């Protein structure tokens, strides 16, 4: 299953590669990274249909926010699951994300056990 991680902080890439090294090694997960909302949309547009099944995006990014990205993904690719992350667990961002179609909302620091449970559930539902 191909996952797209979108965050303007580049150190997130190494963190995800480290936390998912077992899943990457056994082939259950493939991670790709984008460092802006526009880069994420370009990546999704590069294959028809997109081969990304799940997007994990930061909310607060320069240029296109994660909420704007979520809206565009849900409009153009309604089958792709999207979860949001924010350094701030504020209720306003949570409400906007869920109302816009986010599957889940995480706060930093990321609880990788919860994220892995989320991904495992998506893998299982896609195999049914």
KELUMDO-685546 format. One line per field, with one value per residue (C-alpha): residue number from 1; residue in one letter; x, z, y. Coordinates in Angstrom, 3 decimals. Example, Ala and Ser with C-alpha at 12.3 -4.5 7.8 and 13.67 -1.06 7.14 Angstrom:
n <- [1;2]
res <- [a;s]
x <- [12.300;13.670]
z <- [7.800;7.140]
y <- [-4.500;-1.060]
//
This chain:
n <- [1;2;3;4;5;6;7;8;9;10;11;12;13;14;15;16;17;18;19;20;21;22;23;24;25;26;27;28;29;30;31;32;33;34;35;36;37;38;39;40;41;42;43;44;45;46;47;48;49;50;51;52;53;54;55;56;57;58;59;60;61;62;63;64;65;66;67;68;69;70;71;72;73;74;75;76;77;78;79;80;81;82;83;84;85;86;87;88;89;90;91;92;93;94;95;96;97;98;99;100;101;102;103;104;105;106;107;108;109;110;111;112;113;114;115;116;117;118;119;120;121;122;123;124;125;126;127;128]
res <- [x;x;x;x;x;x;x;x;x;x;x;x;x;x;x;x;x;x;x;x;x;x;x;x;x;x;x;x;x;x;x;x;x;x;x;x;x;x;x;x;x;x;x;x;x;x;x;x;x;x;x;x;x;x;x;x;x;x;x;x;x;x;x;x;x;x;x;x;x;x;x;x;x;x;x;x;x;x;x;x;x;x;x;x;x;x;x;x;x;x;x;x;x;x;x;x;x;x;x;x;x;x;x;x;x;x;x;x;x;x;x;x;x;x;x;x;x;x;x;x;x;x;x;x;x;x;x;x]
x <- [0.000;1.439;1.223;1.914;3.252;2.914;4.799;6.925;9.387;11.863;13.015;9.595;10.790;13.577;11.247;8.641;11.254;12.619;9.233;7.992;11.218;9.753;6.646;8.768;11.107;8.267;6.600;3.296;3.900;5.589;6.161;6.431;6.910;5.839;6.966;4.072;0.419;1.117;3.886;1.413;-1.206;1.420;2.402;-1.235;-1.806;1.241;-0.599;-4.141;-5.657;-3.325;-1.511;-1.547;-4.162;-3.624;-2.418;-1.092;-0.804;0.253;-2.339;-0.010;2.146;3.158;1.321;-1.490;-2.610;-3.316;-7.046;-6.969;-5.099;-7.664;-10.494;-8.803;-7.997;-11.563;-12.933;-10.580;-9.824;-12.730;-11.487;-8.149;-8.201;-6.688;-5.632;-4.423;-1.775;-1.280;1.142;-1.892;-4.731;-7.177;-10.816;-11.303;-8.780;-10.123;-13.709;-12.689;-10.632;-13.351;-16.087;-13.914;-13.601;-10.481;-10.484;-8.481;-6.783;-3.441;-1.482;2.293;4.231;2.709;1.514;2.942;1.152;-2.213;-1.109;-0.045;-3.438;-5.128;-3.031;-3.563;-7.318;-7.101;-5.010;-7.527;-10.543;-8.876;-8.346;-12.019]
z <- [0.000;-1.038;1.506;0.805;3.677;3.166;5.481;4.888;7.545;5.737;8.888;8.937;6.057;8.120;11.100;9.026;7.289;10.685;12.292;9.304;8.416;9.250;7.104;4.267;4.424;4.366;1.466;3.194;3.019;0.506;1.587;-0.721;0.441;-0.674;1.009;-0.075;-0.962;-4.616;-4.747;-3.271;-5.934;-8.681;-7.345;-7.220;-10.760;-12.085;-12.325;-13.502;-11.281;-8.434;-6.864;-3.441;-1.114;1.975;2.500;5.831;5.739;8.071;8.404;8.819;5.723;3.741;0.472;0.327;3.799;4.639;4.855;1.305;0.152;1.882;0.071;-3.337;-2.724;-1.618;-4.687;-7.245;-5.620;-3.304;-2.698;-1.207;2.580;4.189;7.782;9.118;11.656;13.554;16.195;17.807;19.067;18.644;18.217;15.268;13.016;14.167;13.251;9.867;9.027;9.961;8.236;5.102;4.969;6.981;8.208;11.333;13.084;14.860;16.969;17.191;18.459;16.367;18.161;15.639;17.258;16.572;13.059;12.348;13.622;11.248;8.309;9.211;9.166;5.719;4.411;5.765;4.341;0.921;0.845;1.512]
y <- [0.000;3.352;6.176;9.838;11.936;15.704;18.036;21.124;19.940;17.681;15.858;14.160;11.955;10.371;9.940;8.075;5.934;4.950;4.256;2.204;0.385;-3.044;-2.434;-1.035;-4.039;-6.579;-4.745;-3.972;-0.209;2.076;5.673;8.676;12.251;15.701;18.905;21.144;20.801;21.530;18.911;16.396;17.185;16.903;13.480;12.318;13.619;11.748;8.409;7.790;6.610;7.617;4.676;6.365;4.880;7.040;10.615;11.838;15.642;18.401;21.174;24.147;24.550;27.633;28.134;25.597;24.540;20.938;21.736;23.164;20.054;17.826;19.604;19.189;15.514;14.752;16.566;14.988;11.615;10.734;7.167;8.248;8.252;11.341;11.935;15.255;16.203;19.411;20.594;22.163;20.004;22.851;21.997;24.382;22.589;19.224;20.192;21.627;18.528;16.025;18.058;18.222;14.441;13.610;10.045;10.843;13.765;13.371;15.837;16.141;14.358;11.596;8.479;6.013;3.060;4.730;5.648;2.060;0.807;3.259;2.034;-1.636;-1.015;0.569;-2.337;-4.859;-3.007;-2.734;-6.499;-7.320]
//
